[in-house]
Every structure is written in C-alpha cells, then in structure tokens.
C-alpha cells in the first residue's frame, strides 16, 4: 500500500484490522492521541484528503492512496499554522491532550461553522478548559500577554510548552518508542467477590509472542496502598499487586506480557481461571449491617471494623447538639446522595519501564513521581537510588493520577525480564478499574432560631470507599470541613468509610468536599425557605468571619490563616451579579425560571504533611534553571513557577528554563494535588529564587564596592548604584573563583490559607421534558494575589464545567452484579461544548494568604459550590427539591407533575 502522510510518500503495510490512529503512531506521529478508541473524544483527529476524521475508527487501509495530514504536518513550533497560533495565543488549552484534535477540527471550519460551534465541535471533548478558551482560540481572541522584566506576576503570560503543545510536539507519557519493548495487558475479574481456586496459563503461553503470565503467586506478597500521600500511614495497606481474592468486577487477576498488544490481549483471553464465587455487597449501609459479607480481615491495623466492613469511622462534636435542637424554633433534616463519578482525563493511565545501567526507570502518567518511587522501592525491596521515576507532560489528572496503579506491573515485568515494558489503560479500564469519586450519602440536620441563627448543625456521612481503602479515610476527614463554613456552637459529625464490592474510590477535584458541599448548601437553602428568609441573607447571618474559629472536627488550634471576610464578599458579589442580570428572558413558553446560589470554603493545602524542594541555578548561558518535582497536567503550575522565579530574579519568563517531575533531576515533591503545586511548590520556588537573587546581589555588591541594599536585578544585569554589571561578567568572575549561583529551598504545607467560593446560576427548566438550560453562570472567589489571570479564569471555568457534568449528566452506573454498565464516553456523558455556559468570574480582592506572593490555588475549590447552586436554582424554578444527583431530565420530569408545590426525594 502507498501512503502520503504530511506530504511524504512511502510504502507500508498496516496490520490486519489496524486503525489509522495506531498506524500513524507506529510511524512516529505522536501528535495523534488516544483518548477513547471509539470515535467519541476527537483527540485522534487527522485530515484525510483535507477533511477531519477520527482516526481511531478509521481503518488504516482506507488511507491507501490518500493524503493524510496530522498536527505535525500543518505547522512546526517555529512556523505555526494560523489556528495553532490562535490556540497558543488564546490560550486555548490546559493539559493540552485534546489540543491537537481540536486544532485539526477547527482549522477546517468555514465561517458558518465558526458561527455554530455547538454543532461544529460536537465531536471533540475537553475535560480541562470549560470550552470558553477554545471558543476564543477558534475566533481569534488573544489573551496571552508579554511580561516586562521583574513584572511577570499578575500577567497572563503563556505556558512554557505552548508552542510544542499546539504543534503536537509536546511529549506525553506514551509518546515514545523504546527498542525491544514488550506490552502488558490485564485479565480482569468478572465477579464482584470471589476466591481464585486455580489459574491455568498453558493456553495463554502458547499464543505466539506471549512471554510471561503473572498471577498472584508471582508478585511480592506485600500489602500497600495505591493512594499517594507523603505519610502513607494515613491510608490503609489493604492491597496486593495481584491477589488470590477479588473484591470487585474489574480487579486485576492476571497480567500477560507479550511482544505486541494484540498478543497480550489474546493471552488474557486464553487464561483459564476457576473461581469460588463469594457473597457480595454493593451498598454501604447493607455492608455495615450484621451478617453482611466481609471483604477484609483484621490483618490491616488501619481497618477499624472488618466485621462491619468499616474502614474508618469518625465521631466528632463541639458543644451539645441535642441542646441546640431543643433550643431551635425550626429544624430541617434531609438526606442527600451523590453518585460515583469518573475523572475522564483524556490521557488514560499508563507507564513504561526499562533498565538502564542497572537502575529501574519508570516513565509514567502520575501526579507524584516522588511518592511513586517510594512505593516501588517498598514493593520490590529496591534501594531508592536504584529507581528513577519521571513524567513528561501528563494529559489531565484531577486526582485520578494520585495513585500507583500502572507503575507496579511494568516494574514487576521489567525487573523479571530485563526488557522494556509498556502498560497503557484502555478507556473501558479507566471506567471499570481506576478510582472514581466516592459515592456519599449525607443526612444533614439543622436547627435555627426564627431570626436564622443556627443552634445545631449535625451531619451523618456514609462514604462508599469500594473494595479498597485508597483515599477513603482522608476524604472522610476532608468532608468534615463542610461544617466549618457556618458559625454554630453545637456541631456533630458522624462519618463512615465503608468497604463494598465495587470499584475502589479515590481522589477527585474537591477531594471529599464536593459531596458534603452539595448536602450542606442544599440543606441551608431548604432551611431558609422554612424560615421564610432569603437564602443569601441566611448565609450572611451565619458564615464564619475573621476572628471566628474554623471549627470542624475539633475545637483545638490549627494552622489555618483566616484574616479577611472573603466569603462574605463573594456572596455579595454574586448577589449583585444575579440582580444585575435578572431581566434575562425565558427561553419561551413551557419553561420555568429560577436562581440559586451556594458557597464553600476550601483549605489551600491538605492537612497531612506536604513537602516540596526547588533548585534554582544561573547557568553559563545566562538562563536560570528552575528544578522542581511538580508535574504539569493542566493545572498551570509550570507557568506559575516560571512567573514566580522571573519576578524575583528581575527577568522575563523567556530566561527561565524549567526542569520538572523527574526524581533524578529534581528534589522531593509530594505531588500536584490539593492545590499544593502552587501553594507549596510555588513557595519552594520563591524561596530558592530569592536565595539565588541575594547571592548574585551580594557578589555584585562586593565586586563594585556598593552596599547590597543599593543593588537590584535588571534582567540580564545587576544595577549597583549608578553601575550596571552584566550577568555574563558576574558569572565569568564567579566561575573563575569556583563559585556558582545556585540554591535549594524547601517548603511545607503549613501554615495554610482558606479559599472562599460562591457560585450562582439562573436556569430554565422545561416543564414537560425536565431539560435544564443554564441562562447565566457567575462565580466569585477570593483568589488573593493572582499569578496569572488567564490561568485563574481557565481553572475556575474548568472546575465549573466539571461541576455541571457532576450535577447534570455524569453517573457511573453499576448493575446488581457490580458491573459498570456505561464504561465509555458515549454513554457516560461528560459535558461537550454545547453543554457548558460561559461563566462570569468575579475576583474578590484579599491578601490573607501565606502562599507564594500571597496567592491561592484555584484548581480545586471552584467545583464545590456548583452542584448545590444548580439544585437550589432547580427548586426555585420548580418548587420541587431534588436531593439525589445527577439531576437528569428523566429524574426531574418524573416528579414535575406532582401537585404539591414543594416535594423532596
């Protein structure tokens, strides 16, 4: 067959049945991404004779004799296509994994298509941006700014990798080839609970190309937790690499290693496993009942009550809630439930391992290479200096990659065979085996006086941690922070993290706060209606203010800085915005219109220890190298770190070279989660940059005879009084004396700050179909000092978009046998361009942060108030209170015909 790819002709024979995507990647065109393999996400879009096609569902043979163009073929980093420039300058990306496909689709648009983007972009998904930035890129709206020397902070400078991302040259985890690489695939359990009686690997090993079949007998029999935290003791060691008992449908049973992916998959199909099926329990309340099947024994000391399948329970109180309810004039009680939700990052999990000079190298899609390295050293009894773990650009995370769930198997296989090994998740494996958000059911009971003063605040939280503990305990503790938003002398929090025979739950944006925020803010709205008080006014009367203790699970001292009323300002700004836009017209007859608001508080770093070390060095080329372990996966920390360093060193971002996420080249870093990539690692960069600056100034002062206080950085020189000494001269003199301008500094996640968020919606609900349309979305946050305005806007818009999906469309359906029924984008509906409104962002001025430059991380907190604000708007529109998510049209429609004006689930 003859192919033309990016203007070059060649003869090549694809494998039988091979799709165009895998064929192009085998030729080295890594800009063609794998997001779904089902034609749903558009990350693999290429041109076939100038027309965009999804290459994952296009057979490779159909390109024979035709012109194929990939993202690499329309422009290079130094000579970008006009649409590539637009995406760079908007900026129209965050993690960048969907960007090549977005550009390849958008670059073909006619003017008519640009005017109808909901239809034109229906085949391309983005999980990061919320789509407004993509719209700006398509329409040529630029947002990137140029920073003057020493003035980078507060400027919307572009991402360091922007040119490479839009040109399709930025390397993601799987964008490489290692000679001699073997491929690993996994056989998954078909049962929710079973004991493995026997495994016959004979037929699998007979498949041509199959090299190994690993079972539970072939792996180290060491318990560990896949969850990533600095202190591993906060998570239960209840997991084995492979086990002789399976506890959920999808659990790993056997790993097959082969020359090709196809051979490994066939090997998995040929393995014969005999199971003894055991009783299973899927519901956490049933799992806690007497006589329920037990998932785990008492071997793990972290498990609180194995007989009742309780991983952890919390019972905390302040004051006397019984007395508080006795003193109340009105009591409201409601039970609110949130479903299991998937991260849906477009890059699936994956790792590649190989041996080099006797050392294990692991290239992986992780939010924390440092801790992944620690876990691998533990599992395989390796000295840490014999392991290197590193990341290239990561295609989205949102907490889903705060786990070690692919690295262990490639390490096992490489250490066994000495060969390079690749393991890449399919999209179905993401849905059925990776760690989604915890389903939670919360009962909130509130007591109040007639004037709205809270007298009692009680929450019962039952969290479904699934078959393994992962983040079960930490998210349960985090959920307790939902009670800190309101002043009340009597509070009680009872919470249970419960094992069930379902996919293990994990970390997801909002980390244990999103579900309780839905419950608490919905309950506050219902209480306001019962009291006949405006819901915003009720909040104003009860929110915590500066000087109040942030009382959550205890009334002891904490490390949180809280000196400004950011929350009150956020509420006022959203209230004003909704009033200002109140005259928006209804979509027409049959539509009910309502407005709703909700708020949240979120701490800017996790309460468990978080550590980051940064190194800054002025090189002989007069470029400052900043080395920091934080991974870039769309949260924007790379850009922020460059800006912070440039600001402190009096230079421009172009003179900062970033080295990141490589345990051989950077210091220890707990990881990019809980906004710590900015808050903690940013502080480390700030301190290291300040140390280098001070050394340069002291050296220049000594050379010129001027007091250091009279010296300042001036881009590529130092001003010492009326003298300007070039950095080139200073570096040369220092080198001659054996002096280097370099420094390392550490930062820790304490003390911490608090971020306030308020979300407002005006929606229309169709009284016949139950369809919801968002007419207006507004979000206020006290971002403190904004490092990069465009990035802050993008993070909030992306968080709101994810929150809308969490509220309206997304639901991880599990049937009566524990099988996920919708493991693909086609049936698990993350929002498309057409589903997401444009959100007005209101930044509230504050300075009560101990983050770098007094900044606060925005990536996590913005999702928390979205679901309750939508639920509150829905009740305002319909008079019906819906307490279970998602708010799908069928769920809404089924109760709109009820005669009573206000009903509850």
Secondary structure, 3 states (H helix, E strand, C coil): CEEEECCEEEECCCCCCCEHHHHHHHCCCCCCCCCCCCCCCCCCEEEECCEEEEHHHCEHHHHCCCEEECHHHHCECCECCHHHHHHHHHCCCCCCCCHHHHHHHHCCCCHHHHCCHHHHCCCCCCCCCCCHHHHHHHHCCCCCCCCCCCCCCCCCCCCCCHHHHHCCCCCECCCCCCCCCEEEEEEECCCCCEEEEEEECHHHHCCCCEEEEECHHHCCCCCECCECCCCHHHCCCCECCCCCEECCCCCEEEEEEECCHHHHHHHHHHCEEEEEECCCCCCHHHHHCCCCCCCCCCCCCCCCEHHHCEEEEEEEEECCHHHHHHCCCEEEEEEEEECCECCCCCCCCEEEEEEECCEEEEEECCCCHHHHHHHHHHHCCCCHHHEEEECCECCCCCCCCCECCCHHHHHHHHHHHCCCEEEECCHHHHHHHCCEECEEEEEEEEEECCCCCEEEEEEEEEEEEECCCCCHHHHHHHHHHHHHHECCCCEEEEEEEEECCCCCECCCCCCCCHHHHHHHHHHHHHHHHHHCCCHHHHHHHHECCCCCCCCCCCCCCCCECCCCCHHHHHHHHHHHHHHHCCCCCCCCCCEEEEEEEEEEEEECCCCCCCEEEEEEEECCCCCEEEEECCCCCCCCHHHHHHHHHHHHCCCCHHHEEEEECECCCCCCECCCCCCHHHHCHHHHHHHHHHHHHHHHHHHHHHHHCCCHHHEEEECCEEEECCEEEEHHHHHHHHHHCCCCCEEEEEEECCCECEEEEEEEEEEEEECCCCCEEEEEEEEEECCECCCCHHHHHHHHHHHHHHHHHHHHCCCCCECCCCCECCCCCCCCCCCCHHHCCCEEEEECCCCCCCCHHHECCCCCHHHCCHHHHHHHHHHHHHCCECCECCCCHHHHHHHHCCCCCCCEC
